[in-house]
Amino acid sequence: MYQIVESLRGLAETLGVCVQTRAEVERIRVRGRRVLAVELTDGRIVDADVVIANADLPYVYDALIPRQAQSAAHRTRMRHLNHGSSAFLMFLGLDREYPELNHHDVYLSADVAGNFDAIFRHGRLPDDPSFYTCAAGRTDRSLAPAGKEGLYVLVPVPSSSPATDWTSEIEAFKQKIYDRLTDVGLQKLKDHVVFERIYTPDDFVADYNVTRGSAFGLSHSFFQVGYMRPANKAAGLDNLYFVGASTVPGGGVPMVIMGSRLTAERVEEDWAGA
């Protein structure tokens, strides 16, 4: 997967793009209907004719664009967006192999409807979670030492809300997932864990500025798909654009890459000859 990132960066650099990492944005400077510059947390100011934001779209509107540059109607819409679900992730290193694992496995809750209702209707952790596992060593043995296993577990959970305090819930929910892994046949798995990293919706907020930790971007609910999804051009600003899972056409790596091309084409159309 990461080859996509490296290939895109390589292509950009061949075309003369200067890529700067570890350059966190503090705010986007605006005058009237135009973005003037991007201000970084280290105090640097980057002047810009056009800005394309690949940060989470609701976060950009909420934290980076001045409030006065947004209409009251648009601010209201942003407050009522459906942020969708998030993910509880477990990155595990095991001191043995589990040959029964495939590269990809999906394990569904015994109560699928109840699982979905907990996440999407009630915003609480499911009692009997569905989950996905990836044992990538099945395809590429270089990803784990001989006789050992690297296991990734993804559990759909609600986005961050007052209903879930991860600081108090994390241990009990982690144990629940270990129990579920045992139930599906990975006997004594916890006894064979030599490395463990847990990632919650709060980590998505802290590490990536994802609003409410919505790992997959805005929900694809009826009023957030197609032309009703937040546009790839900022409301009320002539030279600010978006790419990513929370704008058109939607979430998922293929969709985001398609959306990036749509945004590039829109910028070219708007500013050709300017």
N, C-alpha and C positions, 0 to 999 in steps of 0.2 A: 504493500500500500504506500509506503513512504517513498517508493520510486516515483510516484506521481508528483510529490512535492519537489523532489530533487530535479526531475525532468523539467517541471514548470520554471523552477528557479534558473536552471541552466539556460533554458530558452530565453527567459527574460534578460539574463545577463548578456547573452549573445546579441540581443537587440539594443544593448546599451543601457539597460535599467540598472540603477544602483540599489541593491537590496540591503536594508539596514535592519538587523535583528536587535532584540532587547532595547527597543525604542518605544516605550509606552507612551500613549497619547493622553495628555491631561485634558485638553479641550480643543474644539474646532472654533476658530475665530470667524465671526460673521459680521458683515455690514449690509444692512438691507436684505436683498435677496441673493447676496453673493457670499460664498466662502472665500476668505482671504488667505488663511494660513492654518497650519496645524501646530499646536503648541505641545511639546513633549514634557514629560515629568522632570527631565533634567534641565529644563529652562530653554532649550533650543526652540527656535521658531522656524518652521519650514513653510515658506511662501508657496502658494499653489494657485494655478489657473483652474484646475479641476481636482476634486478629491473623490476617491472611491474608497468607501469604508467596508472592510471585511470583518469588522467587529460585529457582534450580535446587534441586529437592527434596533430592537427596543432599547438596548443599552446606549446606543449612539444618541437616540432621541432623548433619553432620560438623563444621561450623564455628560455628554460631550457637546451637544448643540444648545446654545443659550435658549432659555425658556421664551424670551421675547421674540425669537425667530420662528416660533411655532404658533399656529392659530389655536384658539380655545377648542374648536371642534376637533382638531387633530390631536391635541393633548388628551381630550376625552376618549378618543378612539384608542390611543396608546394604552390608557389605563384599563380598558376593557378587552384587551387582547387575550386570547386563550393560549397560554404558554405551553400546553401539552405536557408530556411526561418527561421524566429524567431517567437516570440509571444508577444503580448501585453496582460497582465493579469490584471484582476480586482478581488480583494478579498473583498467581500462586506458583512457586517452584516446588516440585515434589521430588523426593529421593527414590522414587520408583516409577515405572510406567504402568498405565492402565490401558491395556490393549483393547478393551471394550470401547474406548473413546474413539469417535471419528474426528476428522478435522473440525467439522461443524456438527453440533447436536442441539436440538431444541427440546425442552422438557416442559410440557404444559401442565398447568394446575389441574387438579381433579375437579375444581369448580372454576371453569374458564370465565363464565359470566360474572361470578363474584369477584374474581381477580381483576377483571377490567373495571367493574363498578368501583372497587376500592380505589384504584388508581385515578380513573377519569371522572367519576361522579362525586366521590367523597373525599378525594385528596388525602387518603391515608395509606399506610403500608398494608399490603395484602397479607392475609393470614396464611394462605397457601400459594406462594409465589410461583409463577412460571419463570423459566430462566433459559439462557443460552450458554453453551460452553464452546470454547475453541481450543483444540489441542493442535497447534500449528505444526508441531513436530511430526505429525502424520505425513505431511507433505514435504517438509524440509527438516531433516534430522539435525542440521547445524544449529537449530534454534534451541536445543537442549542437550546437555551432556549425555553420553551413552548411558542407557539404563535409567535415565531420569526424564521428567516430564515438566513442560511449562504449560500451565492451564490458566485460561482467561475465562471468567464467569461474568455474564451480564444479566442483571435482574431489573426488569422494568419497574420503576417506582414513580410516585407523583413528583412533580416539580416542588421546589422549596415552598413551604407555607408554614404558618404558625401551628398547624396540626401536627407537624413532625419536627422534633428537636433531635437532630442527628447526634449531638454530643451525648445524649442519654440513650438513644435508640440503637446506636451502631453495634454494640457488643451483642445484644440480644438478637438483632436481625442477622448479623454475621453468623451466629450459631444456628439460626433457623436455616440458613442456606447450606451450612455444613451438614445439617441433618437431612436436608433435601437431597444433597449430593450422595449421601450414604443411602438414602431410600431408593435412588435410581440405580444403585449397584456399585458405587465407588466405595467399597468397603474400607473402613478405617482410614479414610482419606486424610482427616485432620492429623492423624498420627504421623503422616508422611510429608507434612508441609515443612519445608526448610526455609522458605521465603514467602512473605505475605505482604501485599500492599492493598489497602482498601481505599476506594474512591467513592465519595458520596456526592449528591447534588450540591452540597456546600462547597466542595472542592472545584466543581465546574464554575461556580460563582467566583471563588477566590483566584483561580488560575487563569480563567479565560473571560471573565466579565460577562458570563452568560446570565441573562436575567432569569432569576428564580431557578438557576441550574438546569434549565430546559435543554438537555443534552442534544436533542434532535431539532432544535429551533422551534418556531411557532407551530402549534398544532395545525393539521390539515383538516380542520373542521369546515363545514359547508361555507361559512362566511370568510374563510381564510384560504381559499384556493382560487386559482385562475386570476381573473382581473380583480377579485376582491382581496387578494393577498397584498400586503404592503408593497408598494411599487419599488422598482430598482432606482428610481430617481426621487430625491427627498422632496417632501411636500413643502412648497413655499421657498425653495432654494434652487437657483438655476444651475449650480455647478457642483452639487454633491450627489453622489450615486452610491448604491449598495450592491454587494455580492454576499452570498452566504445562504444558510438554510432558512432564515426567517424572511427572505424576500422571494420574488418569483424566480423560477417556477416552484421551488420547494426544497425540502431536505433530502439528504442522501448524497453521497459523493458524485454519482453521475449527474444528478439534477443540479447540484451546485456548480459543477464544471460547465454544464450547459448554460446555467444562469450567468456565469461569468462572461461567457461569450456574448450573451444577449446584452449585458451591460456594456461591454466593450463596443459592440455595434451601436448602441444608443449614444454613447459618448462621441463616437466618430460621426454619427449623423448630426448630433447637436452642435459639434464644434469644428466640423470640417471647414477649413478655410478661415477660421477665426484668427 
